[in-house]
């Protein structure tokens, strides 16, 4: 009897931890992804807008979001690693065992991707004083860099985004089942369709941002005007100022082919 009681208590505690693990993953990871994609999307329209949003984020908003996002993600990552190193779950809320295995594998991808991203930007600010106003320049330089002709960092971003979106979408399906929000087969199927379509759109948007920042291909409209390129060198002429920079009273008059009139009363 005592053994059965201990087994039931252990099972209940494990179920609570799994539910907390699911909760600590879907909401913080979803907020982390949407927030970063939203901020990064602003760079294609204007770097000034991106730098301003990053400054706002680090100036006060991040101080509120970090305990609500980073701390639960840290618990999710630690407990996730423990579950990966432990025996495989025989009972889970995923559709198939393959999806359960892919969820574990994608979790390791997310852990590496988020850790490297934080190291590349936040850690460099803490350790080496990287200015937040330089984040846009550094991001473009990283994504457009190549080694041996291969854009490794851009490919790493795309793989990291794919793993993150898959982990979020697959986890949302499991979360709704584990927490009892989708009790019937029809509700579970509808939830899978909604989450998977949303995941495809989210990945398409984020990967298109990476491609545009890496290659300069115009995939999204920009609010900054694109000025034509001018040659450089000692014999080159400076580019003309934009029209709004020339005062109306000082605007140059159009050239005329007729000679200037002679002054009246002259010799």
C-alpha positions as a Markdown table, in Angstrom:
| # | Residue | x | y | z |
|---|---|---|---|---|
| 1 | Unk | 0.0 | 0.0 | 0.0 |
| 2 | Unk | 2.8 | 2.4 | 0.9 |
| 3 | Unk | 4.6 | 1.6 | -2.3 |
| 4 | Unk | 1.5 | 2.3 | -4.4 |
| 5 | Unk | 1.1 | 5.6 | -2.5 |
| 6 | Unk | 4.7 | 6.6 | -3.2 |
| 7 | Unk | 4.3 | 5.7 | -6.9 |
| 8 | Unk | 1.1 | 7.7 | -7.2 |
| 9 | Unk | 2.8 | 10.7 | -5.6 |
| 10 | Unk | 5.8 | 10.4 | -7.8 |
| 11 | Unk | 3.5 | 10.2 | -10.9 |
| 12 | Unk | 1.5 | 13.3 | -9.8 |
| 13 | Unk | 4.7 | 15.3 | -9.2 |
| 14 | Unk | 6.1 | 14.3 | -12.6 |
| 15 | Unk | 2.8 | 15.3 | -14.2 |
| 16 | Unk | 2.9 | 18.7 | -12.5 |
| 17 | Unk | 6.5 | 19.3 | -13.6 |
| 18 | Unk | 5.6 | 18.3 | -17.2 |
| 19 | Unk | 2.7 | 20.7 | -17.2 |
| 20 | Unk | 4.9 | 23.5 | -15.8 |
| 21 | Unk | 7.6 | 22.6 | -18.3 |
| 22 | Unk | 5.0 | 22.9 | -21.1 |
| 23 | Unk | 3.7 | 26.2 | -19.8 |
| 24 | Unk | 7.2 | 27.7 | -19.3 |
| 25 | Unk | 8.0 | 27.0 | -22.9 |
| 26 | Unk | 5.1 | 28.0 | -25.0 |
| 27 | Unk | 4.3 | 31.5 | -23.6 |
| 28 | Unk | 7.9 | 32.8 | -23.0 |
| 29 | Unk | 9.3 | 31.2 | -26.2 |
| 30 | Unk | 6.3 | 32.6 | -28.2 |
| 31 | Unk | 6.8 | 36.1 | -26.7 |
| 32 | Unk | 10.6 | 35.9 | -27.3 |
| 33 | Unk | 10.2 | 34.9 | -31.0 |
| 34 | Unk | 7.4 | 37.4 | -31.8 |
| 35 | Unk | 9.2 | 40.3 | -30.0 |
| 36 | Unk | 12.5 | 39.7 | -31.7 |
| 37 | Unk | 11.0 | 39.2 | -35.1 |
| 38 | Unk | 8.9 | 42.3 | -34.7 |
| 39 | Unk | 11.9 | 44.4 | -33.7 |
| 40 | Unk | 14.1 | 42.9 | -36.4 |
| 41 | Unk | 11.4 | 43.6 | -39.0 |
| 42 | Unk | 11.7 | 47.3 | -38.4 |
| 43 | Unk | 15.3 | 47.3 | -39.7 |
| 44 | Unk | 14.2 | 46.7 | -43.3 |
| 45 | Unk | 12.3 | 49.9 | -43.2 |
| 46 | Unk | 14.7 | 52.1 | -41.3 |
| 47 | Unk | 17.7 | 51.4 | -39.2 |
| 48 | Unk | 16.9 | 54.5 | -37.1 |
| 49 | Unk | 13.5 | 52.9 | -36.1 |
| 50 | Unk | 15.3 | 49.6 | -35.3 |
| 51 | Unk | 17.9 | 51.4 | -33.1 |
| 52 | Unk | 15.2 | 53.4 | -31.4 |
| 53 | Unk | 13.1 | 50.2 | -30.6 |
| 54 | Unk | 16.2 | 48.4 | -29.3 |
| 55 | Unk | 17.0 | 51.4 | -27.1 |
| 56 | Unk | 13.5 | 51.4 | -25.8 |
| 57 | Unk | 13.6 | 47.6 | -25.2 |
| 58 | Unk | 16.9 | 47.8 | -23.3 |
| 59 | Unk | 16.0 | 51.1 | -21.6 |
| 60 | Unk | 13.1 | 49.8 | -19.6 |
| 61 | Unk | 10.9 | 47.3 | -21.2 |
| 62 | Unk | 13.4 | 44.5 | -21.1 |
| 63 | Unk | 13.8 | 44.9 | -17.3 |
| 64 | Unk | 10.1 | 44.0 | -17.0 |
| 65 | Unk | 10.2 | 41.3 | -19.6 |
| 66 | Unk | 13.3 | 39.5 | -18.5 |
| 67 | Unk | 11.8 | 38.0 | -15.3 |
| 68 | Unk | 8.7 | 37.0 | -17.2 |
| 69 | Unk | 10.5 | 35.6 | -20.3 |
| 70 | Unk | 14.1 | 34.7 | -19.6 |
| 71 | Unk | 13.6 | 33.1 | -16.2 |
| 72 | Unk | 10.8 | 30.7 | -17.4 |
| 73 | Unk | 12.9 | 29.9 | -20.5 |
| 74 | Unk | 15.9 | 29.1 | -18.3 |
| 75 | Unk | 13.7 | 26.6 | -16.3 |
| 76 | Unk | 12.3 | 25.2 | -19.5 |
| 77 | Unk | 15.8 | 24.7 | -20.9 |
| 78 | Unk | 17.2 | 23.0 | -17.7 |
| 79 | Unk | 14.3 | 20.7 | -17.2 |
| 80 | Unk | 14.2 | 20.0 | -20.9 |
| 81 | Unk | 17.9 | 18.9 | -20.9 |
| 82 | Unk | 17.1 | 16.7 | -17.9 |
| 83 | Unk | 14.3 | 15.0 | -19.8 |
| 84 | Unk | 16.4 | 14.6 | -22.9 |
| 85 | Unk | 19.2 | 12.9 | -20.9 |
| 86 | Unk | 16.6 | 10.7 | -19.0 |
| 87 | Unk | 14.6 | 7.8 | -20.4 |
| 88 | Unk | 12.2 | 8.4 | -23.3 |
| 89 | Unk | 8.7 | 9.2 | -22.2 |
| 90 | Unk | 6.3 | 6.3 | -23.1 |
| 91 | Unk | 3.3 | 8.6 | -22.6 |
| 92 | Unk | 3.1 | 12.0 | -24.2 |
| 93 | Unk | 0.6 | 14.4 | -25.8 |
| 94 | Unk | 2.2 | 14.5 | -29.2 |
| 95 | Unk | 0.6 | 12.9 | -32.3 |
| 96 | Unk | 3.4 | 10.4 | -32.8 |
| 97 | Unk | 6.6 | 9.2 | -31.3 |
| 98 | Unk | 8.5 | 10.9 | -34.1 |
| 99 | Unk | 7.1 | 14.3 | -33.2 |
| 100 | Unk | 8.0 | 13.7 | -29.6 |
| 101 | Unk | 11.6 | 12.9 | -30.6 |
| 102 | Unk | 11.7 | 15.9 | -32.9 |
| 103 | Unk | 10.5 | 18.1 | -30.1 |
| 104 | Unk | 13.5 | 17.1 | -28.0 |
| 105 | Unk | 15.9 | 17.6 | -30.9 |
| 106 | Unk | 14.5 | 21.0 | -31.8 |
| 107 | Unk | 14.7 | 22.0 | -28.1 |
| 108 | Unk | 18.5 | 21.6 | -28.3 |
| 109 | Unk | 18.5 | 23.7 | -31.5 |
| 110 | Unk | 16.6 | 26.4 | -29.7 |
| 111 | Unk | 18.9 | 26.3 | -26.7 |
| 112 | Unk | 22.0 | 26.7 | -28.9 |
| 113 | Unk | 20.3 | 29.4 | -31.1 |
| 114 | Unk | 19.1 | 31.6 | -28.2 |
| 115 | Unk | 22.4 | 31.2 | -26.3 |
| 116 | Unk | 24.5 | 32.2 | -29.3 |
| 117 | Unk | 22.2 | 35.1 | -30.1 |
| 118 | Unk | 22.4 | 36.4 | -26.5 |
| 119 | Unk | 26.2 | 36.0 | -26.5 |
| 120 | Unk | 26.6 | 37.9 | -29.8 |
| 121 | Unk | 24.7 | 40.9 | -28.7 |
| 122 | Unk | 23.8 | 41.1 | -25.0 |
| 123 | Unk | 27.0 | 39.6 | -23.7 |
| 124 | Unk | 29.1 | 41.8 | -26.0 |
| 125 | Unk | 27.4 | 44.8 | -24.5 |
| 126 | Unk | 28.0 | 43.7 | -21.0 |
| 127 | Unk | 31.6 | 42.6 | -21.5 |
| 128 | Unk | 33.0 | 44.8 | -24.2 |
| 129 | Unk | 30.6 | 47.8 | -24.2 |
| 130 | Unk | 29.0 | 47.2 | -27.6 |
| 131 | Unk | 26.7 | 50.1 | -28.2 |
| 132 | Unk | 23.0 | 49.3 | -28.6 |
| 133 | Unk | 23.0 | 51.8 | -31.6 |
| 134 | Unk | 25.5 | 49.5 | -33.3 |
| 135 | Unk | 23.2 | 46.4 | -33.1 |
| 136 | Unk | 21.7 | 47.1 | -36.6 |
| 137 | Unk | 25.1 | 47.4 | -38.2 |
| 138 | Unk | 26.4 | 44.3 | -36.5 |
| 139 | Unk | 23.4 | 42.3 | -37.4 |
| 140 | Unk | 23.7 | 43.2 | -41.1 |
| 141 | Unk | 27.4 | 42.5 | -41.1 |
| 142 | Unk | 27.0 | 39.1 | -39.4 |
| 143 | Unk | 24.2 | 38.0 | -41.8 |
| 144 | Unk | 26.0 | 39.2 | -44.9 |
| 145 | Unk | 29.3 | 37.7 | -44.0 |
| 146 | Unk | 30.6 | 34.6 | -45.8 |
| 147 | Unk | 33.4 | 32.1 | -45.3 |
| 148 | Unk | 34.7 | 30.0 | -48.2 |
| 149 | Unk | 31.8 | 31.5 | -50.1 |
| 150 | Unk | 29.1 | 30.1 | -47.7 |
| 151 | Unk | 27.0 | 32.4 | -45.5 |
| 152 | Unk | 27.3 | 30.3 | -42.4 |
| 153 | Unk | 25.7 | 32.8 | -40.0 |
| 154 | Unk | 22.7 | 33.3 | -42.2 |
| 155 | Unk | 22.2 | 29.6 | -42.6 |
| 156 | Unk | 22.6 | 29.2 | -38.9 |
| 157 | Unk | 19.9 | 31.8 | -38.3 |
| 158 | Unk | 17.5 | 30.1 | -40.7 |
| 159 | Unk | 18.1 | 26.7 | -39.0 |
| 160 | Unk | 17.7 | 28.3 | -35.6 |
| 161 | Unk | 14.4 | 29.9 | -36.6 |
| 162 | Unk | 13.1 | 26.7 | -38.2 |
| 163 | Unk | 13.9 | 24.8 | -35.0 |
| 164 | Unk | 12.4 | 27.5 | -32.8 |
| 165 | Unk | 9.2 | 27.8 | -34.8 |
| 166 | Unk | 8.8 | 24.0 | -34.9 |
| 167 | Unk | 9.4 | 23.7 | -31.2 |
| 168 | Unk | 6.9 | 26.4 | -30.5 |
| 169 | Unk | 4.2 | 25.0 | -32.8 |
| 170 | Unk | 4.6 | 21.4 | -31.7 |
| 171 | Unk | 4.7 | 22.5 | -28.1 |
| 172 | Unk | 1.5 | 24.5 | -28.4 |
| 173 | Unk | -0.3 | 21.5 | -29.7 |
| 174 | Unk | 1.0 | 19.4 | -26.8 |
| 175 | Unk | 0.2 | 22.3 | -24.4 |
| 176 | Unk | -3.4 | 22.5 | -25.4 |
| 177 | Unk | -3.8 | 18.7 | -24.9 |
| 178 | Unk | -1.9 | 18.5 | -21.7 |
| 179 | Unk | -3.8 | 21.4 | -20.0 |
| 180 | Unk | -7.2 | 20.1 | -21.3 |
| 181 | Unk | -8.0 | 22.9 | -23.7 |
| 182 | Unk | -8.6 | 20.5 | -26.6 |
| 183 | Unk | -10.4 | 17.5 | -25.2 |
| 184 | Unk | -11.8 | 16.0 | -28.4 |
| 185 | Unk | -10.1 | 14.7 | -31.5 |
| 186 | Unk | -11.8 | 17.4 | -33.6 |
| 187 | Unk | -10.5 | 20.2 | -31.3 |
| 188 | Unk | -7.0 | 18.7 | -31.3 |
| 189 | Unk | -7.1 | 18.5 | -35.1 |
| 190 | Unk | -8.3 | 22.1 | -35.5 |
| 191 | Unk | -5.6 | 23.3 | -33.1 |
| 192 | Unk | -2.9 | 21.5 | -35.0 |
| 193 | Unk | -4.1 | 23.1 | -38.3 |
| 194 | Unk | -4.2 | 26.6 | -36.8 |
| 195 | Unk | -0.8 | 26.4 | -35.1 |
| 196 | Unk | 0.9 | 24.8 | -38.1 |
| 197 | Unk | -0.4 | 27.4 | -40.5 |
| 198 | Unk | 0.7 | 30.1 | -38.1 |
| 199 | Unk | 4.1 | 28.5 | -37.8 |
| 200 | Unk | 4.6 | 28.3 | -41.6 |
| 201 | Unk | 3.7 | 32.0 | -41.9 |
| 202 | Unk | 6.0 | 33.0 | -39.0 |
| 203 | Unk | 8.9 | 31.1 | -40.4 |
| 204 | Unk | 8.3 | 32.5 | -43.9 |
| 205 | Unk | 8.4 | 36.0 | -42.5 |
| 206 | Unk | 11.5 | 35.5 | -40.3 |
| 207 | Unk | 13.5 | 33.7 | -43.0 |
| 208 | Unk | 12.6 | 36.3 | -45.6 |
| 209 | Unk | 14.0 | 39.0 | -43.2 |
| 210 | Unk | 17.2 | 37.0 | -42.9 |
| 211 | Unk | 17.5 | 36.7 | -46.7 |
| 212 | Unk | 16.9 | 40.4 | -47.2 |
| 213 | Unk | 19.4 | 41.5 | -44.6 |
| 214 | Unk | 22.0 | 39.0 | -45.8 |
| 215 | Unk | 21.7 | 39.7 | -49.6 |
| 216 | Unk | 20.2 | 43.2 | -49.8 |
| 217 | Unk | 17.3 | 41.8 | -51.9 |
| 218 | Unk | 14.3 | 44.0 | -51.5 |
| 219 | Unk | 11.6 | 41.7 | -50.2 |
| 220 | Unk | 9.8 | 44.2 | -48.0 |
| 221 | Unk | 9.1 | 48.0 | -48.6 |
| 222 | Unk | 11.4 | 50.5 | -46.9 |
| 223 | Unk | 10.6 | 53.9 | -45.6 |
| 224 | Unk | 14.1 | 55.3 | -46.3 |
| 225 | Unk | 14.6 | 56.5 | -49.9 |
| 226 | Unk | 17.1 | 54.6 | -52.0 |
| 227 | Unk | 19.6 | 57.0 | -53.4 |
| 228 | Unk | 21.6 | 56.0 | -56.5 |
| 229 | Unk | 25.2 | 55.0 | -56.1 |
| 230 | Unk | 27.9 | 57.5 | -56.9 |
| 231 | Unk | 31.5 | 56.9 | -57.8 |
| 232 | Unk | 34.2 | 57.4 | -55.3 |
| 233 | Unk | 37.6 | 58.9 | -55.7 |
| 234 | Unk | 39.4 | 62.3 | -56.0 |
| 235 | Unk | 37.6 | 63.1 | -59.3 |
| 236 | Unk | 34.2 | 62.1 | -58.2 |
| 237 | Unk | 31.5 | 64.7 | -57.6 |
| 238 | Unk | 29.5 | 64.7 | -54.3 |
| 239 | Unk | 25.9 | 63.5 | -54.6 |
| 240 | Unk | 23.3 | 66.3 | -55.0 |
| 241 | Unk | 21.3 | 67.1 | -51.8 |
| 242 | Unk | 17.7 | 65.8 | -51.6 |
| 243 | Unk | 15.1 | 68.3 | -52.9 |
| 244 | Unk | 13.8 | 69.2 | -49.4 |
| 245 | Unk | 17.3 | 70.3 | -48.3 |
| 246 | Unk | 17.4 | 73.3 | -50.8 |
| 247 | Unk | 15.7 | 76.4 | -49.6 |
| 248 | Unk | 13.0 | 77.7 | -52.0 |
| 249 | Unk | 14.6 | 81.1 | -52.2 |
| 250 | Unk | 18.1 | 79.7 | -53.0 |
| 251 | Unk | 16.9 | 77.2 | -55.7 |
| 252 | Unk | 19.1 | 77.5 | -58.8 |
| 253 | Unk | 17.4 | 79.0 | -61.8 |
| 254 | Unk | 17.2 | 77.0 | -65.0 |
| 255 | Unk | 19.9 | 77.7 | -67.5 |
| 256 | Unk | 18.9 | 79.9 | -70.5 |
| 257 | Unk | 20.4 | 79.9 | -73.9 |
| 258 | Unk | 19.7 | 83.7 | -74.5 |
| 259 | Unk | 22.4 | 86.2 | -73.5 |
| 260 | Unk | 21.7 | 88.4 | -70.4 |
| 261 | Unk | 20.1 | 91.8 | -71.2 |
| 262 | Unk | 22.3 | 94.9 | -71.4 |
| 263 | Unk | 21.9 | 97.4 | -68.5 |
| 264 | Unk | 19.9 | 100.5 | -69.4 |
| 265 | Unk | 21.8 | 103.8 | -69.6 |
| 266 | Unk | 25.2 | 102.1 | -70.1 |
| 267 | Unk | 27.9 | 103.2 | -72.5 |
